[in-house]
């Protein structure tokens, strides 16, 4: 089935409708996660083992989303459909990943009339911890072993095993030195 130029299977559409209709609201730590995981396995491009989808996580159509083993989407997170998440990733509540920016180069016409950039893929590698209320600008790559502190506005990429925080984001320290 085609919707806005994208191919969806009937199962994907049904699971997507069930997720946004009621699945995202199912209470209970175990039962709610189980329901959301079962639905998302049919929605996402790849959904690993022991994945935790918390209440009210929003991921658009989810058809391009990939999430690895033992990873999770935090409560009320808002991520674009084309996000790639590795294994063992912890995402706190209210993460917001922006999918694209507006064009603003020209001053002879309004920014609204200039349109938006093409969506950029955000990649979160293995063993990452993202704290509460983090905002990521489009196209970020969060390297292996990185910790992003609560309230951070992530505007650039950092080396693996970094501890990052602040607005705008800055390196606080490294978890381990590169050899």
VEXDREN-2710 file (C-alpha; in Angstrom, 1 decimal):
% VEXDREN-2710
k/r/px/py/pz
1/UNK/0.0/0.0/0.0
2/UNK/1.4/3.5/-0.9
3/UNK/0.9/6.5/1.3
4/UNK/2.6/9.8/0.2
5/UNK/5.0/7.9/-2.0
6/UNK/6.0/5.4/0.7
7/UNK/5.3/1.7/0.7
8/UNK/3.6/0.3/3.7
9/UNK/2.4/-3.2/4.4
10/UNK/-1.1/-3.7/5.8
11/UNK/0.5/-5.1/9.0
12/UNK/2.7/-2.0/9.4
13/UNK/-0.3/0.3/8.9
14/UNK/-2.4/-1.7/11.4
15/UNK/0.4/-1.7/14.0
16/UNK/1.1/2.0/13.5
17/UNK/-2.6/2.8/13.9
18/UNK/-2.7/0.6/17.1
19/UNK/0.5/2.2/18.5
20/UNK/-0.7/5.8/18.0
21/UNK/-4.3/5.0/18.8
22/UNK/-3.8/3.3/22.1
23/UNK/-0.5/1.4/22.4
24/UNK/1.5/4.5/23.3
25/UNK/-0.8/5.1/26.3
26/UNK/-0.9/1.6/27.8
27/UNK/0.2/1.8/31.4
28/UNK/2.3/-0.6/33.4
29/UNK/6.0/-1.1/33.3
30/UNK/6.0/-4.7/32.1
31/UNK/2.7/-5.0/30.2
32/UNK/2.9/-1.6/28.5
33/UNK/6.5/-2.1/27.3
34/UNK/5.5/-5.6/26.0
35/UNK/2.6/-4.2/24.0
36/UNK/4.7/-1.4/22.5
37/UNK/7.5/-3.7/21.7
38/UNK/5.2/-6.1/19.9
39/UNK/3.7/-3.3/17.8
40/UNK/7.1/-1.6/17.0
41/UNK/8.6/-4.9/15.8
42/UNK/6.3/-4.7/12.9
43/UNK/6.7/-0.9/12.4
44/UNK/10.5/-0.4/12.5
45/UNK/12.9/-1.4/9.8
46/UNK/14.9/-3.2/12.5
47/UNK/13.9/-3.8/16.1
48/UNK/16.4/-5.7/18.3
49/UNK/15.8/-8.0/21.3
50/UNK/14.8/-6.6/24.7
51/UNK/13.9/-3.2/23.3
52/UNK/12.0/-0.8/25.7
53/UNK/9.6/1.7/24.2
54/UNK/8.3/3.9/26.9
55/UNK/4.9/5.7/27.0
56/UNK/4.2/8.4/24.4
57/UNK/7.3/7.9/22.4
58/UNK/6.8/9.5/19.0
59/UNK/8.8/8.3/16.0
60/UNK/6.7/9.4/12.9
61/UNK/6.0/6.5/10.6
62/UNK/8.9/4.5/12.1
63/UNK/9.5/2.7/8.8
64/UNK/13.1/3.7/8.5
65/UNK/13.9/3.5/12.3
66/UNK/16.5/1.0/13.4
67/UNK/17.0/0.2/17.1
68/UNK/19.5/-2.4/18.4
69/UNK/19.4/-4.9/21.2
70/UNK/18.7/-3.8/24.8
71/UNK/18.1/-0.2/23.7
72/UNK/15.1/2.0/24.5
73/UNK/13.1/5.1/23.7
74/UNK/12.4/7.2/26.7
75/UNK/9.0/8.6/27.9
76/UNK/7.7/11.3/25.5
77/UNK/10.8/11.2/23.2
78/UNK/10.3/12.7/19.8
79/UNK/12.6/11.3/17.1
80/UNK/12.5/11.2/13.3
81/UNK/11.6/8.1/11.5
82/UNK/15.0/7.9/9.9
83/UNK/17.1/7.5/13.1
84/UNK/19.6/4.7/13.6
85/UNK/20.1/3.6/17.2
86/UNK/22.7/1.0/18.2
87/UNK/22.8/-1.6/21.0
88/UNK/22.7/-0.9/24.7
89/UNK/21.5/2.7/24.3
90/UNK/19.6/4.4/27.2
91/UNK/17.5/7.4/26.2
92/UNK/15.9/9.5/29.0
93/UNK/12.6/11.2/28.9
94/UNK/11.8/14.1/26.5
95/UNK/14.6/13.6/24.0
96/UNK/13.9/15.7/20.9
97/UNK/15.8/15.0/17.7
98/UNK/15.2/17.6/15.0
99/UNK/14.9/16.0/11.5
100/UNK/15.8/19.1/9.4
101/UNK/16.4/22.8/9.5
102/UNK/14.9/25.8/7.6
103/UNK/16.8/27.5/4.8
104/UNK/17.7/31.0/5.8
105/UNK/20.5/32.1/3.4
106/UNK/18.5/34.6/1.4
107/UNK/17.3/37.9/2.9
108/UNK/15.2/39.1/-0.1
109/UNK/12.5/36.6/0.8
110/UNK/11.2/35.3/4.1
111/UNK/12.6/32.2/5.8
112/UNK/9.2/30.6/5.5
113/UNK/9.3/30.9/1.7
114/UNK/12.8/29.4/1.5
115/UNK/11.6/26.0/2.6
116/UNK/13.4/23.3/4.6
117/UNK/16.5/21.2/4.1
118/UNK/16.2/17.5/3.3
119/UNK/15.9/15.4/6.5
120/UNK/19.2/14.2/7.8
121/UNK/19.8/10.8/9.4
122/UNK/20.8/10.8/13.1
123/UNK/23.0/8.0/14.3
124/UNK/23.4/6.9/17.9
125/UNK/26.1/4.3/18.2
126/UNK/26.4/1.5/20.8
127/UNK/26.6/2.0/24.6
128/UNK/25.3/5.6/24.8
129/UNK/23.4/7.3/27.6
130/UNK/21.3/10.3/26.7
131/UNK/19.8/12.2/29.7
132/UNK/16.5/13.9/30.2
133/UNK/15.3/16.9/28.0
134/UNK/18.1/16.7/25.4
135/UNK/17.7/18.4/22.1
136/UNK/19.7/17.3/19.1
137/UNK/20.1/19.3/15.9
138/UNK/19.7/17.4/12.6
139/UNK/22.2/14.8/11.4
140/UNK/24.1/14.3/14.6
141/UNK/26.3/11.2/15.1
142/UNK/26.6/10.2/18.8
143/UNK/29.7/8.1/19.0
144/UNK/30.2/4.8/21.0
145/UNK/30.3/5.2/24.8
146/UNK/29.2/8.8/24.9
147/UNK/27.1/10.3/27.8
148/UNK/25.0/13.3/27.0
149/UNK/24.0/15.2/30.1
150/UNK/20.4/16.3/30.9
151/UNK/19.2/19.5/29.2
152/UNK/22.0/19.5/26.7
153/UNK/21.5/21.1/23.3
154/UNK/23.7/18.9/21.0
155/UNK/24.8/21.0/18.1
156/UNK/27.9/19.1/17.0
157/UNK/29.5/15.7/17.0
158/UNK/32.1/14.5/19.6
159/UNK/34.7/11.8/19.8
160/UNK/33.8/8.3/21.3
161/UNK/33.6/8.0/25.1
162/UNK/32.9/11.8/25.6
163/UNK/30.8/13.3/28.4
164/UNK/28.9/16.2/26.9
165/UNK/26.7/18.8/28.4
166/UNK/25.5/22.4/28.2
167/UNK/23.8/24.7/25.8
168/UNK/25.4/24.8/23.3
169/UNK/27.0/21.4/23.8
170/UNK/30.6/21.2/25.0
171/UNK/33.0/18.5/26.0
172/UNK/33.0/18.1/29.8
173/UNK/35.6/15.3/29.9
174/UNK/36.5/12.0/28.3
175/UNK/35.5/8.6/29.8
176/UNK/38.7/7.1/28.7
177/UNK/41.7/8.3/26.8
178/UNK/42.3/7.1/23.2
179/UNK/45.3/4.8/22.9
END
